[in-house]
Amino acid sequence: MPPSAKKKGTPPNAPSTLIQIESLDQEHSLFPYLDSSPNPELVSQGWDRRFMVGPDRVKEANQLYRELGYEVLNEPVKPSEFNEICKDCQTLACNDYVIIYTKKAISPNSK
């Protein structure tokens, strides 16, 4: 993918294979039973919600974002983020999965 074709918000040094899935409305969502709205308190502090990740990939995702120059915050998945239909998902996801938030790290040279 040429640099000009990268999605808005993709880091300039991100590999061309890194694709960020845009938020979709509930009707067209990849996960229609999950409320993918970001935490407004974290957003007000400059954090961007990235995605939900399982325990087997969280370390890898955190490392990738840090290498790209981001601070990383892992927030637990809350039962309130699931629709009533998906009770079994709540049990699994709330115990093992996290939502990754990132924000551009402040370099010591920029102060």
C-alpha positions in Angstrom: 0.0 0.0 0.0 1.5 3.4 -0.9 2.0 5.8 2.0 -0.7 8.1 0.6 -3.3 5.3 0.8 -2.8 4.6 4.5 -5.8 5.2 6.8 -6.1 8.5 8.7 -4.4 8.0 12.1 -2.0 5.3 11.0 1.5 6.1 12.2 3.8 7.2 9.3 6.3 4.5 10.1 3.6 1.7 10.4 4.1 -1.3 8.2 1.8 -1.3 5.2 0.2 -4.5 6.5 -1.1 -2.8 9.6 -4.7 -1.9 9.1 -6.9 -0.2 11.6 -10.6 -1.2 11.5 -12.7 1.9 11.6 -15.6 2.0 14.0 -18.8 0.7 12.5 -22.4 1.4 13.5 -24.1 -1.4 15.5 -26.0 -2.7 12.4 -22.7 -3.2 10.4 -20.4 -4.0 13.3 -18.0 -7.0 13.2 -19.1 -7.6 16.8 -22.8 -6.4 17.0 -23.2 -7.5 20.6 -20.3 -5.5 21.9 -20.5 -1.8 22.7 -17.3 -0.5 21.0 -17.7 3.1 22.3 -14.5 4.4 23.8 -14.3 5.3 27.5 -15.0 9.1 27.4 -12.8 9.8 30.4 -9.8 8.1 28.7 -10.6 9.9 25.4 -10.6 13.3 27.3 -7.1 12.4 28.5 -5.9 11.8 24.9 -6.2 8.0 24.7 -7.5 6.3 21.5 -9.4 3.0 21.8 -7.7 0.5 19.5 -9.2 -3.0 19.9 -10.1 -5.9 22.2 -7.4 -8.5 22.5 -7.1 -11.9 24.2 -4.4 -13.0 26.7 -2.4 -14.8 24.0 -1.8 -11.6 22.0 -1.8 -8.7 24.4 1.9 -8.7 25.1 2.6 -8.7 21.3 0.2 -5.9 20.6 1.6 -3.8 23.5 5.1 -4.3 22.3 4.1 -3.3 18.7 2.5 -0.1 19.8 5.4 0.8 22.0 7.8 0.2 19.2 5.7 2.6 17.1 6.1 5.3 19.7 2.9 5.0 21.7 2.1 4.8 25.4 -0.2 1.7 26.0 -3.0 1.3 28.5 -4.8 -2.0 28.9 -8.4 -1.7 30.3 -10.4 -4.7 31.4 -13.5 -5.5 29.4 -16.6 -4.6 31.4 -19.9 -6.7 31.4 -21.8 -3.5 30.6 -20.0 -3.5 27.2 -22.0 -6.6 26.1 -25.5 -6.9 24.8 -27.9 -9.1 26.8 -27.8 -11.7 24.1 -24.1 -12.4 24.7 -23.9 -13.5 28.4 -21.4 -16.3 27.7 -19.1 -13.8 25.9 -19.2 -11.6 29.0 -17.9 -14.4 31.2 -15.0 -15.3 28.9 -14.1 -11.8 27.8 -14.3 -10.1 31.1 -11.9 -12.6 32.7 -9.3 -12.8 30.0 -9.6 -10.0 27.4 -8.5 -6.3 27.6 -9.2 -3.2 25.5 -6.0 -1.6 24.3 -5.9 2.2 24.4 -2.9 4.2 23.0 -1.6 7.7 22.9 1.5 9.2 21.4 4.3 9.1 23.9 5.9 12.3 24.9 9.5 12.2 24.1 12.0 13.8 26.5 13.3 16.1 23.7 9.8 17.7 23.2 9.6 19.2 26.7 
